[in-house]
Amino acid sequence: MNPVILSIVFVAYLLLLFFIAFKAEGWKWKGRKITSLPLVYALSVSVFCTAWTFYGSLGSASTGSLNFLAVYLGPTIMAPLGFLLLKKLVRVCKLQQITSLADLISSRYGKNISLGSIVTVCCFIGIVPYLSLQLKAISESFRILGGYSFDYKGVDTIALVISFVLIGFTVLFGSRKTLTSEQHSGLLAAVAFESIVKLFVFLLAGLIISYLAWNSLSVGLNSDRIVSGFASFFKEKEHSTFNFGDWFWVALISGFASILLPRMFQINVVENDSEHNLTHSVWVFPFYLLLINIFVLPIAYAGYLFLGNNTITDYTLLLLPLKYNLPWLAVFVFIGGISAATSMVIVETIALSTMFSNSLVIPFLARQANSNSKISSIGNSTLFIRKFGVFFTILSAYLYYEFVSHYTSLISIGLISFVSVAQFAPSVFGGLYWKSGNKYGALSGIIIGFVVWFFTLIVPSLAQNNILSRDIIDYGLFHLAWLKPNSLFGLDGWGSIAHASFWSLLFNFGCYIVVSVWTNQTEEEKAQAELFVDIFKYSEVYESSVVYKGVAYIPDVKALLANFVGDVRANNLINAFSKRHKIENDISAKADPRMVAFVERTLSGIVGSASSRLMVATVVKEEEVSVQELMGVLKESQSLIALNNELKRKTIELNNTKSDLEDTNRKLIQLDELKDDFLTTVTHELRTPITSIRAFSEILYDNPDMEIEDRQHYTNIITRETERITRLIAQVLDLEKYESGRQKLHLTRFDLYDVVISVIEGMQQLVAEKQININVTEFSHLVIADEDKITQVLINLISNAVKFVPQNTGEISIECSLVSGMINLVVSDNGKGIDPQFHELIFDKFYQAENQTIRKPKGSGLGLAICKKIMQLHGGDISLRSILGQGSEFTIIFPINREV
Amino acid sequence: MYKILIADDEPNILLSLEFLMRKSGYNVFIARNGSEAMEIINRDKPQLVVLDIMMPDIDGYQICTHIKSSKELSDCKVVFLSAKAKEGDIKKGLEIGADAYLTKPFSTRVLMQKISELLK
């Protein structure tokens, strides 16, 4: 294919990326900035998948190894755990304005400069080969498509040109701004776009190749043969049997790498503007990994069948479309490869250049800066240092490619890098969860881990390329057999990655823990340890907490900040902060400690925490702040918040109480009205007998000559009306007892039939006088209830019936049945019946004397109201069925066995 | 001889009033509820009715309104005799045309005095 066309495609693709990166900040989708969409963020996490994934997985699969899957299994398994870890990391880094992995480690262990430098150097050593891999992928895919030979003499000019294009590109992308936590939202959109491109291309190529391969196979073959061919492909190709140890270690370090690789840290933490984003990436990322691996095996098989054995297996994906004469697909694959490689190079380089400037160069300069003019020169050169970092990083990658990685396969270099960044796991994870971890532990762990890494993975590859003597592999370092790089301490039979991971992490973890336990922390370290481990406890009060005890003046502080963000910006930042925290912002005033802390944090975001601390120290006459003091301040702020919360809670409680009181008041008013009604009713009930008594008393008094018979009749009436009053008073008191809940039941076991019979016997005289009939259907039910109260109810019901049935023809019948545990006792009569309008009223102790002009049937009084209370207290009820003129039927129901 | 109707659902009140009226020489009619009272009023056209307000079927107010709106009964006097003793009840009774309103318990002497005044 014409290399000019390829070059145009390459440049055009980069320009498209550029366009997206610069314009995306203005784009919106459904009213939201697309750069702040969770999906865009989640897709950008897939920067994990580089050219190594895009081409290298196939290379690995083509050699019959399934180990490449472990690289994706690790991050997938790690995702839920990583979610918790990242949440904490993001919180810590946002609060402390930490912008790189080196700065994170340095900051956690007392803002230690040497630790930050060591981490930076280690990252460089570990990552540069990985970067060179991307250059290699772009360059070689270009060569394959352009028809160039792999065997060239001297400099790989293609790779060199690509390197410079990428340097320019990354500088434009990443080093434009210095401030505010290093976010590049346009970059995020571009990376997300690249993630879509590489996935789309891989799936498209996978579908087409699988289809074509299947078709050409099916001619003359049946599908069983294809499947068995597939199986034999693996049998034939597989060099070693499945090894759990290898899988475990590869998965573990891949999991670590998915968090600790500088580019992953950049996307997960630095570019992440909201912890909420993590809830999306936690499932999108593993899903993406699954999708991009789906077609790896079918394509590898197709490559095996149609390309023969002696091709460069890493580029199967590129060679197959050419084989099928589909050049357009090959170009697509080429673009997919570029997208995978460029996104990795850009993000990784930005991350590394931040470390390079903030953890290596600027701390070095800052240590010498003792005046504002020197700091000012640092401020002016920050951007330059960063650009130089980009240049230095990519150029190093090119040189490594040119001189070392020329002949190695893509996948091995990637894993070697993974093991190197895994060396930060003890200090980062330990630092987040273990307060006693200290800088000596971290330093010694990282250094020894790296030494072991270098010895077990780099030394053998150098020896294989004849840069070192092969003796070291065969006989061990200094001819000591237990120092063989491939079988350290005699550990044999493991894959090199598993072997190296095991030893380096074992030494690393061991040193970190043992040294941390043996040595002491400085005060600054203790404070940071406390903040990191308990970040969720302190994050609320962090900003307003005073961390400084020294004296500084506002103009000095402002000038310091202005060196890095310019005068206008510095003014704005300081004004906004003082307004937010109501701090004095007078030109001659001493700076509030909170403001000094704020400036230090802001500077941390630009130059790293260690340098920032050094620079702030030049304007502050500082005394060391002990951890007790710091904790005191934090706890004070915390207790203020607690107090505030307490007050809020109290207010809510008071409001609740208030509405409760209002409710109660309303109820009381209602009760009061009911009480009024009751009083009216009772007084009305009392008036009637009193009226009779008075009338007859006056008649008796005014008519002394009355006949003796009448006289006796009238005095008799007076007596009975007096009894009626007495009875009414007793009922009122009785009812009040039920109302107030003071009435208790005295439960006994008795036969209800016996009670009915004894009640009837008590009324025998009345019944005989009126010449009526009472029929009781015989029954026998042992009930547990209050015998006296049930008797009272029965007397009331039966005597009412006796009162209302007609003379001579009166019929009363009593029946009892048991329905699902409930006694149903019915007293019916053939009296005149009760008008339906009274059916409700009749059990009510009030009959609304106020507005009522229709009278309740006489004699019911309060008796039925009391009966209802008794039955309710028994867990039962009383009801009435009656048709006017056809008699009434009262039913009481209650549980046969009421256990209290 | 004046015809007087006593309407009340309380037998003892009826008994005592009947005794008093007869003794004073009136022709006494008795009603134990509202509908009986209506019947007697329309049939016998008494000169005076002693009315209870709260009765099981038709209340005293309705009966009074009936009397006061009927031309035939234009000279029939109405005396309420009720346990409803609130100011509002009394006012209502007088507003619909009652000639007197006595509350229970009442003085038999005041009642008889009132009746003889009204029948003059």
Interface residues (C-beta under 8 A of the other chain):
Chain A: H684 R687 T688 I690 T691 S692 I693 R694 A695 F696 E698 I699 D702 N703 D710 Y714 I717 E721 A849 Q852 T853 I854 R855 P857 K858
Chain B: D9 E10 N12 I13 L15 S16 L17 F19 L20 K23 I53 M54 M55 P56 D57 D59 G60 Y61 A83 K84 A85 K104 P105 F106 S107 T108 R109
